[in-house]
């Protein structure tokens, strides 16, 4: 379907797109946001514990528990960005990392993708954790309890966990 797109840059993070198109011979107008792609990383330590981080999220005005994550906001290779995010947010050196899947983050209002990664790290801490982030490593059972109790509730990260579980990676 062909559409005319007018973009308005709001800041370095977000562009508002106005799309004009025809659907069933009727002119339609749709607005969405275009932003950097997301990276979400499932991190498994040598002792089979899973990395989760807690940080403040201004858009919802709350602290949340999530997996390490970031944005594809540079020309660096996405795998390198994912590795850096893990090391900055957990303090642990990445032994291996692999890209799992790319999905759309929100087909209704946001024009970007989320890239899922699976990383392994050792039990030895190497780096200082990024300021404002709390990290802990939890068992699979503890993470599942957090999801069910609504204490781990970022939809993309719950999806990443489900994908890793379905692929029998844990």
C-alpha positions in Angstrom: 0.0 0.0 0.0 1.5 3.3 -1.1 1.3 6.2 1.4 2.6 9.8 1.6 4.6 10.4 4.8 5.3 13.7 6.4 7.8 13.6 9.2 8.2 16.1 12.1 11.3 15.6 14.2 10.4 16.2 17.8 13.9 15.6 19.3 16.9 13.3 18.7 14.8 10.3 20.0 11.4 10.7 18.4 9.9 11.6 15.0 6.1 12.1 14.5 4.9 10.6 11.2 1.7 11.6 9.4 0.8 9.0 6.9 -1.8 9.7 4.2 -3.1 6.7 2.3 -6.1 5.2 0.6 -7.9 2.2 2.0 -11.0 0.8 0.1 -10.9 4.0 -2.0 -11.2 6.2 1.0 -8.5 8.7 2.1 -7.1 7.9 5.5 -4.7 9.7 7.8 -2.7 7.9 10.4 -0.2 9.2 13.0 2.6 7.2 14.6 6.0 7.7 16.2 9.3 6.6 14.7 12.1 6.0 17.1 15.3 4.0 17.5 15.1 0.2 17.5 15.1 -1.5 20.9 17.5 -4.2 22.1 16.4 -6.6 24.9 19.0 -9.1 26.2 18.3 -12.2 28.2 21.5 -12.7 30.3 22.3 -16.1 31.8 25.2 -16.3 34.3 27.3 -19.5 34.6 25.3 -20.5 37.7 22.1 -20.4 35.6 20.9 -17.2 37.3 19.1 -14.6 35.1 20.0 -11.0 35.1 17.3 -8.4 35.9 17.7 -4.7 36.5 15.7 -2.1 38.3 15.6 1.4 37.1 13.3 4.5 37.1 11.2 4.9 33.9 10.0 8.5 33.6 7.4 7.7 31.0 5.4 5.7 33.6 6.9 7.5 36.6 7.9 4.1 38.3 10.8 1.9 39.0 10.6 -1.4 37.0 12.3 -4.7 36.9 13.4 -5.6 33.4 16.1 -7.4 31.4 19.2 -5.4 30.3 18.2 -3.4 27.3 19.1 -0.4 25.2 18.6 1.5 21.9 20.1 1.2 18.4 21.0 4.9 18.5 24.4 4.7 16.8 26.0 3.3 13.7 27.7 0.6 15.7 26.8 -3.0 15.0 23.7 -4.0 17.0 25.5 -7.0 18.6 28.2 -4.7 19.9 25.6 -2.4 21.3 23.9 -5.3 23.0 27.1 -6.5 24.6 27.9 -3.0 25.9 24.5 -2.7 27.4 24.9 -6.0 29.3 28.3 -5.0 30.7 27.1 -1.4 31.6 23.9 -2.6 33.2 25.1 -5.7 35.0 28.8 -5.2 35.6 29.5 -8.7 34.2 31.7 -9.5 31.2 29.8 -11.1 28.3 31.3 -14.5 27.3 29.0 -15.1 24.3 26.0 -13.3 22.8 23.7 -14.2 20.0 20.8 -12.5 18.2 17.6 -14.5 18.6 14.9 -12.7 16.8 13.6 -9.3 15.5 10.0 -8.3 16.1 7.9 -5.1 15.8 7.5 -3.4 19.1 4.1 -1.9 18.6 2.4 -2.2 15.2 -0.3 0.3 16.2 1.6 3.5 17.0 5.4 3.0 17.0 7.5 2.5 13.9 10.5 0.5 15.3 11.6 -3.0 16.1 12.9 -4.9 19.1 15.9 -7.1 18.7 16.1 -10.1 21.1 19.5 -11.4 22.2 20.7 -14.2 24.5 24.0 -13.6 26.4 26.1 -15.7 28.8 28.4 -14.2 31.4 30.6 -15.5 34.1 30.0 -15.2 37.9 32.9 -12.8 38.2 32.0 -9.1 38.3 34.3 -7.0 36.1 32.7 -3.5 35.8 30.9 -0.9 37.9 27.2 -0.9 37.2 25.7 2.2 35.4 24.5 4.8 37.9 20.8 4.6 38.8 20.6 0.9 38.0 20.2 -2.0 40.5 21.1 -5.4 39.3 20.3 -8.8 40.7 20.4 -12.4 39.4 17.4 -14.6 40.0 16.4 -18.2 39.3 13.9 -19.1 36.6 11.4 -19.9 39.3 11.8 -16.5 41.0 11.5 -14.7 37.7 8.3 -16.6 36.9 6.9 -15.6 40.3 7.7 -12.0 39.6 5.9 -12.1 36.3 2.8 -13.7 37.8 2.8 -11.2 40.8 3.1 -8.3 38.3 6.6 -7.3 39.6 8.2 -7.9 36.2 5.8 -6.4 33.7 7.5 -5.0 30.6 5.6 -6.7 27.8 8.6 -7.0 25.4 10.7 -8.6 28.2 8.0 -11.0 29.2 7.9 -11.9 25.4 11.7 -12.4 25.4 11.5 -14.7 28.4 8.7 -16.7 26.7 10.7 -17.0 23.5 13.8 -18.2 25.4 11.7 -20.7 27.3 9.9 -22.0 24.2 13.3 -22.5 22.5 14.4 -24.5 25.6 17.4 -22.3 26.1 16.9 -22.4 29.9 
